């Protein structure tokens, strides 16, 4: 039986590239989206092993329905990739309660809900992998992105603790912390800022979604079976 991956926030950027890579390599691939079904539908048309699944992963009931749908279609979930996330630039003194709560709902609660939804099956099989997507800013902190940095730091803490709790069940939990990646999430940055960030990156370029997808795919492979509780920076040397 083919292995199954569930990828949240997979309608664009890192999530989409990751879904494409797994589907190409024969995995049953559940592609979660919220507002934009077209990319997931296009992948399903191209690959017969893709299931588009709509859900707001910041809401427990929708996560549970999504997980049930994936289980009914593919039988099990071998890998969960918690990729869904939002960002916002704002002075710390201007951050509202709603800003803060939404950031943590999408970036942290979604990880909590999705992990809780898939873990019973993984624990029963004593097998499974979870990859959470954080950020270099979760490690280093970013001015005018305090709530984003805090939420991504929380993902790192969750990853390290959960890895210790689930290790005896044969489940690995790791975190990928991308550097500056050329995605829609950074589309608000002007050309001058992007150029400066590129110059600050020792490899002299911005990362691509494919760079991150390849690391996720490695962590899903048998070659990474003895890796858990780690935060792996895919950042071209940025921030090191």
Secondary structure in CASP SS format (residue, H / E / C, confidence):
PFRMAT SS
TARGET T0000
AUTHOR 0000-0000-0000
METHOD secondary structure of the structure
MODEL  1
X C 1.00
X C 1.00
X C 1.00
X E 1.00
X E 1.00
X E 1.00
X E 1.00
X C 1.00
X C 1.00
X C 1.00
X C 1.00
X C 1.00
X H 1.00
X H 1.00
X H 1.00
X H 1.00
X H 1.00
X H 1.00
X H 1.00
X H 1.00
X H 1.00
X H 1.00
X H 1.00
X H 1.00
X C 1.00
X C 1.00
X C 1.00
X E 1.00
X E 1.00
X E 1.00
X E 1.00
X E 1.00
X E 1.00
X C 1.00
X C 1.00
X C 1.00
X C 1.00
X H 1.00
X H 1.00
X H 1.00
X H 1.00
X H 1.00
X H 1.00
X H 1.00
X H 1.00
X H 1.00
X C 1.00
X C 1.00
X C 1.00
X E 1.00
X E 1.00
X E 1.00
X E 1.00
X E 1.00
X C 1.00
X C 1.00
X C 1.00
X C 1.00
X C 1.00
X H 1.00
X H 1.00
X H 1.00
X H 1.00
X H 1.00
X H 1.00
X H 1.00
X H 1.00
X H 1.00
X H 1.00
X H 1.00
X H 1.00
X H 1.00
X H 1.00
X H 1.00
X C 1.00
X C 1.00
X C 1.00
X C 1.00
X E 1.00
X E 1.00
X E 1.00
X E 1.00
X C 1.00
X C 1.00
X C 1.00
X C 1.00
X C 1.00
X C 1.00
X C 1.00
X C 1.00
X C 1.00
X H 1.00
X H 1.00
X H 1.00
X C 1.00
X C 1.00
X H 1.00
X H 1.00
X H 1.00
X H 1.00
X H 1.00
X H 1.00
X H 1.00
X H 1.00
X H 1.00
X H 1.00
X H 1.00
X H 1.00
X H 1.00
X H 1.00
X H 1.00
X H 1.00
X H 1.00
X H 1.00
X H 1.00
X H 1.00
X H 1.00
X H 1.00
X H 1.00
X H 1.00
X H 1.00
X H 1.00
X H 1.00
X H 1.00
X H 1.00
X C 1.00
X C 1.00
X E 1.00
X E 1.00
X E 1.00
X E 1.00
X E 1.00
X E 1.00
X C 1.00
X C 1.00
X H 1.00
X H 1.00
X H 1.00
X H 1.00
X H 1.00
X C 1.00
X C 1.00
X C 1.00
X C 1.00
X C 1.00
X H 1.00
X H 1.00
X H 1.00
X H 1.00
X H 1.00
X H 1.00
X H 1.00
X H 1.00
X H 1.00
X H 1.00
X H 1.00
X H 1.00
X H 1.00
X H 1.00
X H 1.00
X H 1.00
X H 1.00
X H 1.00
X H 1.00
X H 1.00
X H 1.00
X H 1.00
X H 1.00
X H 1.00
X C 1.00
X E 1.00
X E 1.00
X E 1.00
X E 1.00
X E 1.00
X E 1.00
X E 1.00
X E 1.00
X C 1.00
X C 1.00
X E 1.00
X C 1.00
X C 1.00
X H 1.00
X H 1.00
X H 1.00
X C 1.00
X C 1.00
X C 1.00
X C 1.00
X H 1.00
X H 1.00
X H 1.00
X H 1.00
X H 1.00
X H 1.00
X H 1.00
X H 1.00
X H 1.00
X H 1.00
X C 1.00
X C 1.00
X C 1.00
X C 1.00
X C 1.00
X C 1.00
X E 1.00
X C 1.00
X H 1.00
X H 1.00
X H 1.00
X H 1.00
X H 1.00
X H 1.00
X H 1.00
X H 1.00
X H 1.00
X H 1.00
X H 1.00
X H 1.00
X C 1.00
X H 1.00
X H 1.00
X H 1.00
X C 1.00
X C 1.00
X C 1.00
X C 1.00
X C 1.00
X C 1.00
X E 1.00
X E 1.00
X E 1.00
X E 1.00
X C 1.00
X C 1.00
X C 1.00
X C 1.00
X C 1.00
X C 1.00
END
